[in-house]
Amino acid sequence: MEELLPEAKVKPMVNQLEFHPWLVQPELQAYCQEHSIQYQAWSPLMQGKVFEQDIVNGLAAKYSKSPAQILVRWDLQRGVVTIPKSVKQAHIISNANVFDFELTADELAYIDGLDRHQRLGPNPDNFNF
């Protein structure tokens, strides 16, 4: 982004980046916010690994939601746009049903604390075109 912004004729409005509990990237989120660029989650459900996370499963039970709904809500409360991939109508509807509860500040911080700086996708610093 630091190389792109000075050269861009049109400033990027959205930056889609890998974002999930194992890769939170708070510095990058702050950079995007500082430059009025909307942060959008790529792989927000950790390529299905969300369903293996005890913390997320515990919150899902507490709120009578699915683990996917917990992470979508976490994204939204962090100001991150998220559109989980799904081809099943029931999942698409379920993923949108996240506006009837809020995670507490402690719960948000707890999920943030799962950060391992671990990518599930390719590293953009070593991406071959």
N, CA, C and O atoms as a GROMACS GRO file, in nm:
protein
  516
    1MET      N    1   0.083  -0.119   0.000
    1MET     CA    2   0.000   0.000   0.000
    1MET      C    3   0.087   0.125   0.000
    1MET      O    4   0.054   0.225  -0.065
    2GLU      N    5   0.198   0.120   0.073
    2GLU     CA    6   0.285   0.237   0.077
    2GLU      C    7   0.347   0.266  -0.059
    2GLU      O    8   0.376   0.382  -0.090
    3GLU      N    9   0.368   0.164  -0.140
    3GLU     CA   10   0.419   0.184  -0.277
    3GLU      C   11   0.307   0.225  -0.371
    3GLU      O   12   0.328   0.305  -0.462
    4LEU      N   13   0.189   0.171  -0.349
    4LEU     CA   14   0.076   0.195  -0.439
    4LEU      C   15   0.017   0.336  -0.423
    4LEU      O   16  -0.007   0.404  -0.523
    5LEU      N   17  -0.006   0.378  -0.301
    5LEU     CA   18  -0.077   0.505  -0.279
    5LEU      C   19  -0.015   0.626  -0.348
    5LEU      O   20  -0.088   0.704  -0.409
    6PRO      N   21   0.118   0.645  -0.343
    6PRO     CA   22   0.174   0.763  -0.410
    6PRO      C   23   0.161   0.758  -0.563
    6PRO      O   24   0.162   0.862  -0.628
    7GLU      N   25   0.148   0.639  -0.620
    7GLU     CA   26   0.141   0.623  -0.764
    7GLU      C   27  -0.002   0.612  -0.818
    7GLU      O   28  -0.026   0.628  -0.938
    8ALA      N   29  -0.096   0.584  -0.730
    8ALA     CA   30  -0.233   0.558  -0.774
    8ALA      C   31  -0.302   0.684  -0.822
    8ALA      O   32  -0.295   0.790  -0.759
    9LYS      N   33  -0.369   0.671  -0.935
    9LYS     CA   34  -0.452   0.781  -0.986
    9LYS      C   35  -0.585   0.783  -0.912
    9LYS      O   36  -0.645   0.889  -0.892
   10VAL      N   37  -0.631   0.665  -0.872
   10VAL     CA   38  -0.752   0.652  -0.791
   10VAL      C   39  -0.713   0.576  -0.665
   10VAL      O   40  -0.662   0.464  -0.672
   11LYS      N   41  -0.735   0.636  -0.552
   11LYS     CA   42  -0.699   0.573  -0.426
   11LYS      C   43  -0.785   0.450  -0.402
   11LYS      O   44  -0.907   0.455  -0.422
   12PRO      N   45  -0.725   0.338  -0.361
   12PRO     CA   46  -0.805   0.219  -0.329
   12PRO      C   47  -0.904   0.250  -0.218
   12PRO      O   48  -0.871   0.319  -0.121
   13MET      N   49  -1.024   0.201  -0.231
   13MET     CA   50  -1.127   0.222  -0.130
   13MET      C   51  -1.142   0.101  -0.039
   13MET      O   52  -1.187   0.113   0.075
   14VAL      N   53  -1.102  -0.018  -0.090
   14VAL     CA   54  -1.115  -0.143  -0.016
   14VAL      C   55  -0.986  -0.221  -0.033
   14VAL      O   56  -0.927  -0.224  -0.142
   15ASN      N   57  -0.943  -0.284   0.074
   15ASN     CA   58  -0.826  -0.372   0.068
   15ASN      C   59  -0.868  -0.505   0.128
   15ASN      O   60  -0.894  -0.515   0.247
   16GLN      N   61  -0.873  -0.608   0.044
   16GLN     CA   62  -0.911  -0.741   0.090
   16GLN      C   63  -0.786  -0.815   0.134
   16GLN      O   64  -0.695  -0.840   0.055
   17LEU      N   65  -0.783  -0.851   0.262
   17LEU     CA   66  -0.666  -0.913   0.322
   17LEU      C   67  -0.708  -1.032   0.406
   17LEU      O   68  -0.820  -1.039   0.456
   18GLU      N   69  -0.616  -1.127   0.419
   18GLU     CA   70  -0.644  -1.242   0.504
   18GLU      C   71  -0.668  -1.193   0.646
   18GLU      O   72  -0.585  -1.121   0.702
   19PHE      N   73  -0.780  -1.231   0.703
   19PHE     CA   74  -0.818  -1.187   0.837
   19PHE      C   75  -0.900  -1.295   0.905
   19PHE      O   76  -1.007  -1.333   0.857
   20HIS      N   77  -0.851  -1.342   1.015
   20HIS     CA   78  -0.918  -1.442   1.098
   20HIS      C   79  -0.844  -1.446   1.232
   20HIS      O   80  -0.743  -1.378   1.247
   21PRO      N   81  -0.892  -1.522   1.329
   21PRO     CA   82  -0.827  -1.520   1.461
   21PRO      C   83  -0.679  -1.558   1.462
   21PRO      O   84  -0.608  -1.520   1.555
   22TRP      N   85  -0.631  -1.631   1.365
   22TRP     CA   86  -0.489  -1.666   1.361
   22TRP      C   87  -0.405  -1.561   1.290
   22TRP      O   88  -0.283  -1.567   1.296
   23LEU      N   89  -0.470  -1.464   1.224
   23LEU     CA   90  -0.398  -1.358   1.152
   23LEU      C   91  -0.478  -1.229   1.161
   23LEU      O   92  -0.556  -1.197   1.072
   24VAL      N   93  -0.458  -1.154   1.270
   24VAL     CA   94  -0.538  -1.035   1.298
   24VAL      C   95  -0.481  -0.910   1.231
   24VAL      O   96  -0.558  -0.826   1.185
   25GLN      N   97  -0.351  -0.896   1.223
   25GLN     CA   98  -0.283  -0.785   1.156
   25GLN      C   99  -0.332  -0.646   1.202
   25GLN      O  100  -0.377  -0.567   1.118
   26PRO      N  101  -0.326  -0.615   1.331
   26PRO     CA  102  -0.378  -0.486   1.379
   26PRO      C  103  -0.307  -0.365   1.318
   26PRO      O  104  -0.370  -0.262   1.298
   27GLU      N  105  -0.178  -0.376   1.289
   27GLU     CA  106  -0.106  -0.262   1.230
   27GLU      C  107  -0.160  -0.232   1.091
   27GLU      O  108  -0.175  -0.116   1.053
   28LEU      N  109  -0.189  -0.336   1.015
   28LEU     CA  110  -0.242  -0.318   0.881
   28LEU      C  111  -0.385  -0.261   0.886
   28LEU      O  112  -0.422  -0.178   0.804
   29GLN      N  113  -0.463  -0.306   0.983
   29GLN     CA  114  -0.596  -0.250   1.001
   29GLN      C  115  -0.588  -0.101   1.032
   29GLN      O  116  -0.662  -0.020   0.976
   30ALA      N  117  -0.496  -0.065   1.121
   30ALA     CA  118  -0.480   0.076   1.158
   30ALA      C  119  -0.434   0.158   1.038
   30ALA      O  120  -0.482   0.270   1.018
   31TYR      N  121  -0.344   0.104   0.958
   31TYR     CA  122  -0.296   0.174   0.838
   31TYR      C  123  -0.412   0.200   0.742
   31TYR      O  124  -0.428   0.311   0.691
   32CYS      N  125  -0.493   0.098   0.719
   32CYS     CA  126  -0.608   0.115   0.629
   32CYS      C  127  -0.705   0.218   0.684
   32CYS      O  128  -0.755   0.303   0.610
   33GLN      N  129  -0.731   0.212   0.813
   33GLN     CA  130  -0.823   0.309   0.874
   33GLN      C  131  -0.768   0.451   0.862
   33GLN      O  132  -0.841   0.545   0.831
   34GLU      N  133  -0.638   0.466   0.886
   34GLU     CA  134  -0.574   0.598   0.877
   34GLU      C  135  -0.586   0.657   0.737
   34GLU      O  136  -0.592   0.779   0.722
   35HIS      N  137  -0.589   0.571   0.635
   35HIS     CA  138  -0.596   0.616   0.496
   35HIS      C  139  -0.737   0.601   0.436
   35HIS      O  140  -0.754   0.607   0.314
   36SER      N  141  -0.836   0.582   0.522
   36SER     CA  142  -0.976   0.569   0.479
   36SER      C  143  -0.994   0.459   0.374
   36SER      O  144  -1.066   0.476   0.276
   37ILE      N  145  -0.928   0.347   0.398
   37ILE     CA  146  -0.941   0.230   0.312
   37ILE      C  147  -1.014   0.123   0.393
   37ILE      O  148  -0.970   0.086   0.502
   38GLN      N  149  -1.124   0.073   0.339
   38GLN     CA  150  -1.203  -0.027   0.411
   38GLN      C  151  -1.131  -0.162   0.410
   38GLN      O  152  -1.094  -0.212   0.303
   39TYR      N  153  -1.111  -0.218   0.525
   39TYR     CA  154  -1.048  -0.349   0.542
   39TYR      C  155  -1.154  -0.454   0.518
   39TYR      O  156  -1.260  -0.450   0.581
   40GLN      N  157  -1.128  -0.548   0.428
   40GLN     CA  158  -1.223  -0.656   0.399
   40GLN      C  159  -1.155  -0.790   0.424
   40GLN      O  160  -1.042  -0.812   0.381
   41ALA      N  161  -1.223  -0.879   0.494
   41ALA     CA  162  -1.166  -1.008   0.530
   41ALA      C  163  -1.164  -1.105   0.413
   41ALA      O  164  -1.262  -1.121   0.341
   42TRP      N  165  -1.048  -1.168   0.397
   42TRP     CA  166  -1.034  -1.283   0.308
   42TRP      C  167  -1.014  -1.403   0.399
   42TRP      O  168  -0.932  -1.398   0.491
   43SER      N  169  -1.085  -1.510   0.375
   43SER     CA  170  -1.079  -1.632   0.455
   43SER      C  171  -1.121  -1.608   0.600
   43SER      O  172  -1.054  -1.653   0.693
   44PRO      N  173  -1.233  -1.537   0.622
   44PRO     CA  174  -1.273  -1.503   0.758
   44PRO      C  175  -1.308  -1.624   0.845
   44PRO      O  176  -1.301  -1.616   0.968
   45LEU      N  177  -1.346  -1.734   0.782
   45LEU     CA  178  -1.382  -1.854   0.859
   45LEU      C  179  -1.268  -1.955   0.864
   45LEU      O  180  -1.288  -2.072   0.896
   46MET      N  181  -1.148  -1.908   0.833
   46MET     CA  182  -1.025  -1.986   0.847
   46MET      C  183  -1.030  -2.116   0.764
   46MET      O  184  -0.980  -2.220   0.807
   47GLN      N  185  -1.090  -2.107   0.647
   47GLN     CA  186  -1.104  -2.223   0.559
   47GLN      C  187  -1.163  -2.342   0.633
   47GLN      O  188  -1.121  -2.456   0.615
   48GLY      N  189  -1.262  -2.313   0.718
   48GLY     CA  190  -1.333  -2.416   0.793
   48GLY      C  191  -1.272  -2.449   0.928
   48GLY      O  192  -1.335  -2.520   1.007
   49LYS      N  193  -1.154  -2.400   0.956
   49LYS     CA  194  -1.089  -2.430   1.084
   49LYS      C  195  -1.158  -2.361   1.202
   49LYS      O  196  -1.130  -2.393   1.318
   50VAL      N  197  -1.246  -2.267   1.174
   50VAL     CA  198  -1.320  -2.199   1.280
   50VAL      C  199  -1.397  -2.300   1.365
   50VAL      O  200  -1.414  -2.281   1.486
   51PHE      N  201  -1.443  -2.407   1.303
   51PHE     CA  202  -1.525  -2.504   1.373
   51PHE      C  203  -1.443  -2.591   1.470
   51PHE      O  204  -1.499  -2.668   1.547
   52GLU      N  205  -1.310  -2.578   1.465
   52GLU     CA  206  -1.220  -2.653   1.553
   52GLU      C  207  -1.171  -2.568   1.670
   52GLU      O  208  -1.094  -2.617   1.753
   53GLN      N  209  -1.212  -2.444   1.679
   53GLN     CA  210  -1.162  -2.351   1.781
   53GLN      C  211  -1.250  -2.355   1.905
   53GLN      O  212  -1.366  -2.312   1.902
   54ASP      N  213  -1.196  -2.408   2.016
   54ASP     CA  214  -1.273  -2.422   2.139
   54ASP      C  215  -1.330  -2.289   2.187
   54ASP      O  216  -1.445  -2.283   2.230
   55ILE      N  217  -1.251  -2.183   2.181
   55ILE     CA  218  -1.296  -2.052   2.228
   55ILE      C  219  -1.418  -2.006   2.148
   55ILE      O  220  -1.517  -1.960   2.205
   56VAL      N  221  -1.409  -2.020   2.017
   56VAL     CA  222  -1.519  -1.977   1.930
   56VAL      C  223  -1.640  -2.067   1.952
   56VAL      O  224  -1.753  -2.018   1.955
   57ASN      N  225  -1.618  -2.196   1.968
   57ASN     CA  226  -1.729  -2.288   1.994
   57ASN      C  227  -1.796  -2.256   2.127
   57ASN      O  228  -1.919  -2.266   2.138
   58GLY      N  229  -1.718  -2.218   2.228
   58GLY     CA  230  -1.775  -2.180   2.356
   58GLY      C  231  -1.862  -2.056   2.346
   58GLY      O  232  -1.970  -2.050   2.405
   59LEU      N  233  -1.815  -1.958   2.272
   59LEU     CA  234  -1.896  -1.836   2.251
   59LEU      C  235  -2.021  -1.868   2.170
   59LEU      O  236  -2.128  -1.812   2.195
   60ALA      N  237  -2.009  -1.959   2.073
   60ALA     CA  238  -2.125  -1.998   1.993
   60ALA      C  239  -2.232  -2.060   2.083
   60ALA      O  240  -2.350  -2.030   2.068
   61ALA      N  241  -2.190  -2.144   2.176
   61ALA     CA  242  -2.286  -2.204   2.269
   61ALA      C  243  -2.349  -2.098   2.359
   61ALA      O  244  -2.470  -2.099   2.383
   62LYS      N  245  -2.266  -2.005   2.409
   62LYS     CA  246  -2.316  -1.900   2.497
   62LYS      C  247  -2.424  -1.816   2.430
   62LYS      O  248  -2.525  -1.784   2.492
   63TYR      N  249  -2.404  -1.782   2.303
   63TYR     CA  250  -2.497  -1.694   2.232
   63TYR      C  251  -2.598  -1.769   2.146
   63TYR      O  252  -2.677  -1.706   2.076
   64SER      N  253  -2.597  -1.901   2.149
   64SER     CA  254  -2.685  -1.984   2.064
   64SER      C  255  -2.668  -1.947   1.917
   64SER      O  256  -2.765  -1.927   1.844
   65LYS      N  257  -2.542  -1.937   1.877
   65LYS     CA  258  -2.505  -1.904   1.739
   65LYS      C  259  -2.408  -2.009   1.689
   65LYS      O  260  -2.360  -2.092   1.766
   66SER      N  261  -2.378  -2.005   1.562
   66SER     CA  262  -2.278  -2.095   1.506
   66SER      C  263  -2.140  -2.032   1.521
   66SER      O  264  -2.129  -1.911   1.536
   67PRO      N  265  -2.033  -2.113   1.517
   67PRO     CA  266  -1.899  -2.055   1.519
   67PRO      C  267  -1.878  -1.954   1.406
   67PRO      O  268  -1.810  -1.853   1.424
   68ALA      N  269  -1.935  -1.981   1.290
   68ALA     CA  270  -1.924  -1.888   1.177
   68ALA      C  271  -1.986  -1.754   1.213
   68ALA      O  272  -1.930  -1.649   1.184
   69GLN      N  273  -2.103  -1.756   1.277
   69GLN     CA  274  -2.169  -1.632   1.316
   69GLN      C  275  -2.086  -1.555   1.419
   69GLN      O  276  -2.083  -1.432   1.416
   70ILE      N  277  -2.019  -1.626   1.508
   70ILE     CA  278  -1.934  -1.559   1.607
   70ILE      C  279  -1.822  -1.484   1.536
   70ILE      O  280  -1.794  -1.368   1.569
   71LEU      N  281  -1.757  -1.547   1.437
   71LEU     CA  282  -1.648  -1.479   1.368
   71LEU      C  283  -1.698  -1.366   1.279
   71LEU      O  284  -1.630  -1.264   1.267
   72VAL      N  285  -1.812  -1.382   1.217
   72VAL     CA  286  -1.868  -1.272   1.137
   72VAL      C  287  -1.896  -1.153   1.229
   72VAL      O  288  -1.867  -1.038   1.193
   73ARG      N  289  -1.952  -1.180   1.344
   73ARG     CA  290  -1.980  -1.072   1.440
   73ARG      C  291  -1.851  -1.007   1.488
   73ARG      O  292  -1.843  -0.884   1.498
   74TRP      N  293  -1.748  -1.087   1.518
   74TRP     CA  294  -1.617  -1.035   1.559
   74TRP      C  295  -1.562  -0.943   1.452
   74TRP      O  296  -1.513  -0.834   1.482
   75ASP      N  297  -1.570  -0.987   1.326
   75ASP     CA  298  -1.524  -0.903   1.215
   75ASP      C  299  -1.596  -0.769   1.214
   75ASP      O  300  -1.533  -0.663   1.209
   76LEU      N  301  -1.728  -0.774   1.220
   76LEU     CA  302  -1.807  -0.651   1.213
   76LEU      C  303  -1.775  -0.557   1.329
   76LEU      O  304  -1.764  -0.436   1.309
   77GLN      N  305  -1.761  -0.611   1.448
   77GLN     CA  306  -1.730  -0.526   1.563
   77GLN      C  307  -1.588  -0.472   1.555
   77GLN      O  308  -1.556  -0.374   1.623
   78ARG      N  309  -1.503  -0.531   1.476
   78ARG     CA  310  -1.368  -0.482   1.452
   78ARG      C  311  -1.365  -0.388   1.331
   78ARG      O  312  -1.258  -0.338   1.296
   79GLY      N  313  -1.479  -0.363   1.268
   79GLY     CA  314  -1.485  -0.272   1.153
   79GLY      C  315  -1.438  -0.335   1.024
   79GLY      O  316  -1.405  -0.265   0.928
   80VAL      N  317  -1.435  -0.467   1.020
   80VAL     CA  318  -1.388  -0.539   0.903
   80VAL      C  319  -1.507  -0.594   0.826
   80VAL      O  320  -1.590  -0.668   0.880
   81VAL      N  321  -1.516  -0.557   0.699
   81VAL     CA  322  -1.622  -0.609   0.613
   81VAL      C  323  -1.592  -0.756   0.586
   81VAL      O  324  -1.478  -0.793   0.558
   82THR      N  325  -1.693  -0.838   0.596
   82THR     CA  326  -1.672  -0.981   0.574
   82THR      C  327  -1.786  -1.041   0.494
   82THR      O  328  -1.904  -1.015   0.522
   83ILE      N  329  -1.750  -1.121   0.395
   83ILE     CA  330  -1.849  -1.190   0.313
   83ILE      C  331  -1.803  -1.336   0.303
   83ILE      O  332  -1.730  -1.372   0.210
   84PRO      N  333  -1.844  -1.420   0.399
   84PRO     CA  334  -1.799  -1.558   0.397
   84PRO      C  335  -1.846  -1.630   0.271
   84PRO      O  336  -1.960  -1.615   0.227
   85LYS      N  337  -1.756  -1.708   0.215
   85LYS     CA  338  -1.788  -1.785   0.094
   85LYS      C  339  -1.884  -1.897   0.130
   85LYS      O  340  -1.862  -1.972   0.225
   86SER      N  341  -1.990  -1.907   0.054
   86SER     CA  342  -2.083  -2.018   0.069
   86SER      C  343  -2.167  -2.030  -0.057
   86SER      O  344  -2.201  -1.930  -0.120
   87VAL      N  345  -2.200  -2.151  -0.092
   87VAL     CA  346  -2.290  -2.175  -0.204
   87VAL      C  347  -2.423  -2.230  -0.155
   87VAL      O  348  -2.515  -2.254  -0.234
   88LYS      N  349  -2.434  -2.249  -0.023
   88LYS     CA  350  -2.556  -2.303   0.036
   88LYS      C  351  -2.641  -2.189   0.092
   88LYS      O  352  -2.595  -2.109   0.173
   89GLN      N  353  -2.765  -2.183   0.046
   89GLN     CA  354  -2.855  -2.076   0.087
   89GLN      C  355  -2.868  -2.068   0.238
   89GLN      O  356  -2.869  -1.958   0.294
   90ALA      N  357  -2.879  -2.180   0.306
   90ALA     CA  358  -2.895  -2.179   0.452
   90ALA      C  359  -2.774  -2.116   0.520
   90ALA      O  360  -2.790  -2.044   0.618
   91HIS      N  361  -2.653  -2.143   0.470
   91HIS     CA  362  -2.534  -2.084   0.529
   91HIS      C  363  -2.528  -1.933   0.504
   91HIS      O  364  -2.490  -1.856   0.592
   92ILE      N  365  -2.567  -1.892   0.384
   92ILE     CA  366  -2.567  -1.750   0.351
   92ILE      C  367  -2.663  -1.674   0.444
   92ILE      O  368  -2.630  -1.568   0.496
   93ILE      N  369  -2.780  -1.730   0.463
   93ILE     CA  370  -2.880  -1.668   0.552
   93ILE      C  371  -2.828  -1.667   0.695
   93ILE      O  372  -2.838  -1.565   0.763
   94SER      N  373  -2.773  -1.778   0.741
   94SER     CA  374  -2.720  -1.788   0.877
   94SER      C  375  -2.607  -1.688   0.899
   94SER      O  376  -2.600  -1.624   1.004
   95ASN      N  377  -2.517  -1.675   0.801
   95ASN     CA  378  -2.404  -1.583   0.815
   95ASN      C  379  -2.448  -1.438   0.828
   95ASN      O  380  -2.376  -1.356   0.885
   96ALA      N  381  -2.565  -1.407   0.778
   96ALA     CA  382  -2.617  -1.270   0.787
   96ALA      C  383  -2.695  -1.246   0.916
   96ALA      O  384  -2.728  -1.131   0.948
   97ASN      N  385  -2.724  -1.350   0.990
   97ASN     CA  386  -2.804  -1.339   1.112
   97ASN      C  387  -2.713  -1.313   1.233
   97ASN      O  388  -2.702  -1.397   1.323
   98VAL      N  389  -2.649  -1.197   1.233
   98VAL     CA  390  -2.552  -1.164   1.338
   98VAL      C  391  -2.577  -1.028   1.404
   98VAL      O  392  -2.490  -0.973   1.471
   99PHE      N  393  -2.696  -0.974   1.385
   99PHE     CA  394  -2.723  -0.840   1.435
   99PHE      C  395  -2.811  -0.840   1.560
   99PHE      O  396  -2.857  -0.734   1.603
  100ASP      N  397  -2.833  -0.957   1.618
  100ASP     CA  398  -2.916  -0.966   1.738
  100ASP      C  399  -2.833  -0.995   1.863
  100ASP      O  400  -2.888  -1.032   1.967
  101PHE      N  401  -2.700  -0.979   1.854
  101PHE     CA  402  -2.614  -0.998   1.970
  101PHE      C  403  -2.484  -0.921   1.946
  101PHE      O  404  -2.452  -0.886   1.833
  102GLU      N  405  -2.412  -0.896   2.055
  102GLU     CA  406  -2.280  -0.833   2.046
  102GLU      C  407  -2.185  -0.907   2.138
  102GLU      O  408  -2.223  -0.950   2.246
  103LEU      N  409  -2.061  -0.921   2.093
  103LEU     CA  410  -1.957  -0.977   2.177
  103LEU      C  411  -1.909  -0.867   2.273
  103LEU      O  412  -1.906  -0.749   2.238
  104THR      N  413  -1.872  -0.907   2.393
  104THR     CA  414  -1.822  -0.809   2.490
  104THR      C  415  -1.679  -0.770   2.451
  104THR      O  416  -1.615  -0.836   2.369
  105ALA      N  417  -1.632  -0.663   2.510
  105ALA     CA  418  -1.493  -0.618   2.486
  105ALA      C  419  -1.394  -0.728   2.525
  105ALA      O  420  -1.294  -0.748   2.456
  106ASP      N  421  -1.421  -0.797   2.635
  106ASP     CA  422  -1.333  -0.906   2.678
  106ASP      C  423  -1.334  -1.021   2.578
  106ASP      O  424  -1.231  -1.082   2.550
  107GLU      N  425  -1.452  -1.050   2.524
  107GLU     CA  426  -1.461  -1.159   2.424
  107GLU      C  427  -1.389  -1.122   2.296
  107GLU      O  428  -1.322  -1.205   2.236
  108LEU      N  429  -1.403  -0.996   2.254
  108LEU     CA  430  -1.330  -0.950   2.136
  108LEU      C  431  -1.179  -0.964   2.158
  108LEU      O  432  -1.107  -1.014   2.072
  109ALA      N  433  -1.134  -0.919   2.274
  109ALA     CA  434  -0.991  -0.926   2.306
  109ALA      C  435  -0.944  -1.072   2.314
  109ALA      O  436  -0.832  -1.103   2.275
  110TYR      N  437  -1.029  -1.159   2.365
  110TYR     CA  438  -0.994  -1.300   2.376
  110TYR      C  439  -0.973  -1.361   2.237
  110TYR      O  440  -0.878  -1.436   2.216
  111ILE      N  441  -1.063  -1.329   2.144
  111ILE     CA  442  -1.046  -1.379   2.007
  111ILE      C  443  -0.922  -1.316   1.944
  111ILE      O  444  -0.845  -1.384   1.878
  112ASP      N  445  -0.903  -1.186   1.965
  112ASP     CA  446  -0.780  -1.121   1.916
  112ASP      C  447  -0.656  -1.195   1.965
  112ASP      O  448  -0.557  -1.206   1.893
  113GLY      N  449  -0.663  -1.244   2.087
  113GLY     CA  450  -0.549  -1.311   2.149
  113GLY      C  451  -0.514  -1.446   2.087
  113GLY      O  452  -0.411  -1.504   2.120
  114LEU      N  453  -0.598  -1.495   1.999
  114LEU     CA  454  -0.568  -1.621   1.928
  114LEU      C  455  -0.466  -1.600   1.817
  114LEU      O  456  -0.419  -1.696   1.756
  115ASP      N  457  -0.432  -1.474   1.789
  115ASP     CA  458  -0.343  -1.440   1.678
  115ASP      C  459  -0.210  -1.516   1.688
  115ASP      O  460  -0.140  -1.509   1.789
  116ARG      N  461  -0.179  -1.589   1.582
  116ARG     CA  462  -0.053  -1.664   1.572
  116ARG      C  463   0.036  -1.605   1.461
  116ARG      O  464   0.146  -1.654   1.437
  117HIS      N  465  -0.013  -1.502   1.395
  117HIS     CA  466   0.054  -1.447   1.277
  117HIS      C  467   0.069  -1.557   1.172
  117HIS      O  468   0.170  -1.565   1.102
  118GLN      N  469  -0.033  -1.641   1.163
  118GLN     CA  470  -0.028  -1.758   1.074
  118GLN      C  471  -0.124  -1.742   0.957
  118GLN      O  472  -0.245  -1.726   0.976
  119ARG      N  473  -0.069  -1.747   0.839
  119ARG     CA  474  -0.149  -1.741   0.717
  119ARG      C  475  -0.203  -1.879   0.682
  119ARG      O  476  -0.138  -1.981   0.706
  120LEU      N  477  -0.321  -1.880   0.625
  120LEU     CA  478  -0.377  -2.002   0.570
  120LEU      C  479  -0.370  -1.998   0.417
  120LEU      O  480  -0.385  -2.100   0.350
  121GLY      N  481  -0.347  -1.880   0.364
  121GLY     CA  482  -0.335  -1.860   0.220
  121GLY      C  483  -0.194  -1.818   0.184
  121GLY      O  484  -0.104  -1.819   0.269
  122PRO      N  485  -0.173  -1.782   0.059
  122PRO     CA  486  -0.039  -1.743   0.014
  122PRO      C  487   0.005  -1.611   0.078
  122PRO      O  488  -0.076  -1.524   0.109
  123ASN      N  489   0.134  -1.599   0.098
  123ASN     CA  490   0.192  -1.477   0.154
  123ASN      C  491   0.207  -1.374   0.043
  123ASN      O  492   0.278  -1.399  -0.055
  124PRO      N  493   0.141  -1.259   0.055
  124PRO     CA  494   0.150  -1.158  -0.053
  124PRO      C  495   0.292  -1.102  -0.073
  124PRO      O  496   0.322  -1.046  -0.178
  125ASP      N  497   0.378  -1.117   0.028
  125ASP     CA  498   0.515  -1.071   0.012
  125ASP      C  499   0.597  -1.161  -0.078
  125ASP      O  500   0.702  -1.120  -0.130
  126ASN      N  501   0.551  -1.283  -0.098
  126ASN     CA  502   0.623  -1.381  -0.180
  126ASN      C  503   0.534  -1.436  -0.291
  126ASN      O  504   0.545  -1.553  -0.327
  127PHE      N  505   0.447  -1.354  -0.342
  127PHE     CA  506   0.349  -1.396  -0.441
  127PHE      C  507   0.408  -1.388  -0.582
  127PHE      O  508   0.454  -1.281  -0.623
  128ASN      N  509   0.406  -1.497  -0.654
  128ASN     CA  510   0.456  -1.499  -0.792
  128ASN      C  511   0.341  -1.479  -0.889
  128ASN      O  512   0.241  -1.550  -0.883
  129PHE      N  513   0.356  -1.383  -0.978
  129PHE     CA  514   0.250  -1.356  -1.076
  129PHE      C  515   0.274  -1.435  -1.200
  129PHE      O  516   0.196  -1.426  -1.295
   0.00000   0.00000   0.00000
